Amino acid sequence: MTTYSKTHALMQRGIDFLGCEHAVLCGAMSWVSERGLVSAISNAGGFGVIACGAMTPELLDTEITETRARTDKPFGVNLITMHPQLMDLIGVCAKHGVSHVVLAGGIPPKGSVEKIKEGGAKVIVFAPTLALAKKLLRSGGDALVIEGMEAGGHIGPVSTSVLAQEFLPVLAEDHLVFVAGGIGRGEAIAGYLEMGAVGVQLGTRFACATESIAHENFKKAFFRANARDAVASVQVDPRLPVIPVRALKNKGTEEFTAKQREVAGLVDTDGLAMMEAQLQIEHYWAGALRRAVVDGDVENGSLMAGQSVGMVKAEEPVADIMAELMNQCETALGARG
Ligand SMILES: Cc1cc2nc3c(=O)[nH]c(=O)nc-3n(C[C@H](O)[C@H](O)[C@H](O)COP(=O)(O)O)c2cc1C
């Protein structure tokens, strides 16, 4: 049996917090992180997270039930703070006794963290700045994910390596910090663990695993792509604060530019509220990602991917990817003597 003693020693606080074997989360990926992939990650000793995305409470209810039928290991649920039924979704998580809820997509609305905790779950938060991280950890967040701009999907402006240097020396001793964005190999995991992270979160590296339901066209596009093909979307109208999304460049990239112009036009002519404008943009992304992941339309759909996509070369079972990452990490730590 392989032992990962050095890696596990550095991950111990993360392992205790998550209740799994390795403190490696597979970050929620809309349409991809469903019952199949989530249970496979947790069964392989990692921590799977269901992407609730735009699901209704009923759909989330079913997804949790189906995931639980496939694994007796812990897994989490990722909820988008902007979801109009956020409180109901939190209720569904509580009903199922979900152990960890990840709040993504912005500052948690008033009462949401408290409600999650009342339901007995631990709360994992994201924070783009140190000041906000401290605030969220003071007001009930149990653990923090810092995610750099190398990541796939919605991104902030700062790279993982810089975030790690800003956050870990200040927070790592007293708080649980997981690092995400651009991690494709175990050597990088070793580096962040040595800096004080208690674990890591990966998305891109797991998106095309054998157990992932992503369409084969989506997977093929990943296998062909290099790091430089995963580009961040550009904001076309300075008044419409669009969160950039990193995805493989295709025709859909241009369509998004047109969509932004259309929504900005509605703000001008119909007085569309900014919050509503942002929701329209998010609906657009959810639809575009679905087209690529579910329908296999890799021309017009959104191929959200991080820069680590260049390290994804073939379809592999989750357990093999996990073992490879852990072996690389352990070997790297071992080489330090
Ligand atoms: C296809 C795709 C979809 C994603 N969807 C979501 C999402 O719905 N919610 C979320 O919080 N993060 C989402 N992410 C981000 C991942 O959870 C994870 O944090 C990120 O992929 C980590 O960086 P990496 O891609 O460099 O490994 C998505 C990422 C990808 C690649």
The ligand as a MOL file (V3000), in Angstrom:
LIG
                    3D

  0  0  0     0  0            999 V3000
M  V30 BEGIN CTAB
M  V30 COUNTS 31 33 0 0 0
M  V30 BEGIN ATOM
M  V30 1 C -15.8410 23.7790 -16.5460 0
M  V30 2 C -15.7280 24.5100 -15.2250 0
M  V30 3 C -16.8740 24.9160 -14.5580 0
M  V30 4 C -16.7950 25.5480 -13.3070 0
M  V30 5 N -17.9470 25.8930 -12.6390 0
M  V30 6 C -17.8660 26.4160 -11.3760 0
M  V30 7 C -19.0430 26.6590 -10.6160 0
M  V30 8 O -20.1630 26.4000 -11.0690 0
M  V30 9 N -18.9110 27.1680 -9.3670 0
M  V30 10 C -17.6790 27.4410 -8.8190 0
M  V30 11 O -17.6040 27.9000 -7.6820 0
M  V30 12 N -16.5310 27.2050 -9.5270 0
M  V30 13 C -16.6050 26.6910 -10.7660 0
M  V30 14 N -15.4430 26.3890 -11.4540 0
M  V30 15 C -14.1280 26.5500 -10.7620 0
M  V30 16 C -13.7130 25.2180 -10.0770 0
M  V30 17 O -14.5630 24.9000 -9.0180 0
M  V30 18 C -12.2880 25.2650 -9.5150 0
M  V30 19 O -12.1980 26.1870 -8.4440 0
M  V30 20 C -11.2570 25.6370 -10.5610 0
M  V30 21 O -11.4620 24.8420 -11.7030 0
M  V30 22 C -9.8510 25.4250 -9.9970 0
M  V30 23 O -8.8760 25.8440 -10.8900 0
M  V30 24 P -8.2710 24.8940 -12.0510 0
M  V30 25 O -9.3050 24.8400 -13.0970 0
M  V30 26 O -7.0510 25.6500 -12.4620 0
M  V30 27 O -7.9630 23.5680 -11.4320 0
M  V30 28 C -15.5140 25.7950 -12.7180 0
M  V30 29 C -14.3600 25.3960 -13.4200 0
M  V30 30 C -14.4370 24.7630 -14.6550 0
M  V30 31 C -13.1740 24.3220 -15.3490 0
M  V30 END ATOM
M  V30 BEGIN BOND
M  V30 1 1 1 2
M  V30 2 1 2 3
M  V30 3 2 2 30
M  V30 4 2 3 4
M  V30 5 1 4 5
M  V30 6 1 4 28
M  V30 7 2 5 6
M  V30 8 1 6 7
M  V30 9 1 6 13
M  V30 10 2 7 8
M  V30 11 1 7 9
M  V30 12 1 9 10
M  V30 13 2 10 11
M  V30 14 1 10 12
M  V30 15 2 12 13
M  V30 16 1 13 14
M  V30 17 1 14 15
M  V30 18 1 14 28
M  V30 19 1 15 16
M  V30 20 1 16 17
M  V30 21 1 16 18
M  V30 22 1 18 19
M  V30 23 1 18 20
M  V30 24 1 20 21
M  V30 25 1 20 22
M  V30 26 1 22 23
M  V30 27 1 23 24
M  V30 28 2 24 25
M  V30 29 1 24 26
M  V30 30 1 24 27
M  V30 31 2 28 29
M  V30 32 1 29 30
M  V30 33 1 30 31
M  V30 END BOND
M  V30 END CTAB
M  END
